[in-house]
Amino acid sequence: MKYEYIVTVYTTNTLGMLTRIAAIFSRRRINIENLHVAASELKGVHRFIFSIMETEDVTRNLSLQIEKQVEVLKSYYHTTE
C-alpha cells in the first residue's frame, strides 16, 4: 500500500547534485510530490527533502540507491505520521 514518505538527503555542496538525485527518481518512475532544498546547519552541507507517494520497500531501496552517490553523506526516510 502506498503512503506518503519524506526522504531527507544530506549532501556536500556540489554542482549538479539535484539533477543527479532527480535522475534516480526518474529512472525508478517515482513522482516527486514536494521538494525543498536548503543549506543545513553545517557549513558546506545541503539538505534535500523530497515528499513521495510510494510503498515502504520502494522508498527503502530508493534511499539506499541515493546513498551510493559519492557526495551524499546520509539519506533517511520516514512517513508523515
Wavefront OBJ file of the C-alpha trace (Angstrom):
o trace
v 0.000 0.000 0.000
v 1.312 3.440 -0.892
v 1.853 6.035 1.825
v 3.355 9.483 1.835
v 7.050 9.269 2.702
v 9.551 12.019 3.388
v 13.067 11.325 2.077
v 15.769 13.552 3.574
v 19.186 13.608 1.929
v 22.318 15.367 3.235
v 24.976 16.106 0.615
v 28.096 18.157 0.176
v 27.563 21.409 -1.702
v 28.326 20.099 -5.194
v 27.156 21.484 -8.525
v 24.540 19.253 -10.198
v 23.540 17.187 -7.148
v 19.827 17.943 -7.565
v 19.953 16.727 -11.168
v 21.732 13.520 -10.198
v 19.305 12.757 -7.363
v 16.273 13.628 -9.507
v 17.573 11.226 -12.169
v 17.358 8.382 -9.639
v 13.684 9.225 -9.055
v 13.109 9.441 -12.801
v 14.753 6.086 -13.573
v 12.528 4.421 -10.974
v 9.467 6.273 -12.308
v 8.745 7.908 -8.930
v 6.919 11.222 -8.918
v 8.232 13.889 -6.516
v 5.213 15.469 -4.811
v 7.154 18.170 -2.974
v 10.797 19.288 -2.903
v 12.683 21.559 -0.539
v 16.427 22.296 -0.757
v 18.347 24.423 1.726
v 21.691 24.750 3.429
v 21.886 22.721 6.630
v 23.293 23.766 9.982
v 26.739 22.532 8.905
v 28.810 24.649 6.539
v 29.115 23.126 3.054
v 26.302 20.594 3.629
v 22.905 20.873 1.962
v 19.626 19.193 2.873
v 17.202 17.915 0.219
v 13.701 16.990 1.387
v 11.513 15.009 -1.025
v 7.892 14.046 -0.486
v 6.709 10.962 -2.426
v 3.742 8.563 -2.500
v 5.178 5.020 -2.572
v 5.417 1.711 -0.755
v 7.959 1.238 2.008
v 10.036 -1.263 0.008
v 10.387 1.108 -2.943
v 11.213 4.012 -0.618
v 13.840 1.984 1.276
v 15.517 0.914 -1.979
v 15.400 4.484 -3.276
v 17.078 5.783 -0.123
v 19.823 3.146 -0.379
v 20.387 3.964 -4.068
v 20.707 7.681 -3.289
v 23.286 6.936 -0.563
v 25.521 5.265 -3.158
v 26.246 8.665 -4.715
v 29.734 9.820 -3.745
v 28.737 13.276 -2.472
v 25.752 12.013 -0.435
v 26.531 11.887 3.267
v 23.299 10.254 4.511
v 19.754 9.540 3.353
v 16.750 8.952 5.653
v 13.088 8.219 5.029
v 10.007 8.281 7.268
v 6.238 8.565 6.986
v 4.360 11.772 7.715
v 2.678 10.200 10.751
l 1 2 3 4 5 6 7 8 9 10 11 12 13 14 15 16 17 18 19 20 21 22 23 24 25 26 27 28 29 30 31 32 33 34 35 36 37 38 39 40 41 42 43 44 45 46 47 48 49 50 51 52 53 54 55 56 57 58 59 60 61 62 63 64 65 66 67 68 69 70 71 72 73 74 75 76 77 78 79 80 81
